[in-house]
């Protein structure tokens, strides 16, 4: 159980790092990532914070539509994704486009 949870969290962190690398390399994003970047810049908050807010919002909306209890794992996933995006952005902010391609 611990091994699966650890690999799940590592995978989410790697996705957050990958999103930052795509932003730095300026090669384009998926529609969800582009939506999050556009809204977060217009609201003036960090990308990771908006990933957390939007993920939790859509999990709650989905649970209301399905008339079920909100999926806690979906909210935890949104939280770890947002935190990993913000932390990796701190470390990668000095990378050039060339180094991100490598």
C-alpha positions, 0 to 999 in steps of 0.5 A: 500500500505504501509503495503504491501511494508513494509511486502515485505521489511521485507520478503527480509531482512529475506531471507538475514538473512536466507542465512547468517544462512545457511552459518554459519550452514554449511548445504548447500545452493541453487544453486544460493546462492552457485554460488554467494558465489563462485564468490564473494570469487574469486573476493574478494567482499562481498556476498551482493555486488555480490548479488546486482551486479548479480541481476541487471545484470540479470534483465538488460540481461532479459530486453534486451532479451525480448526487454522491459524496465528493471524491477525496482522492480527486481533491488530494490529487489536485492539491499535490498537482498544484503544490508540485507546479508551484514548487517546481516553478520556483526551481525552474524559473531560471531555466532558458528555453534551450536548457528546457528542450534538453 
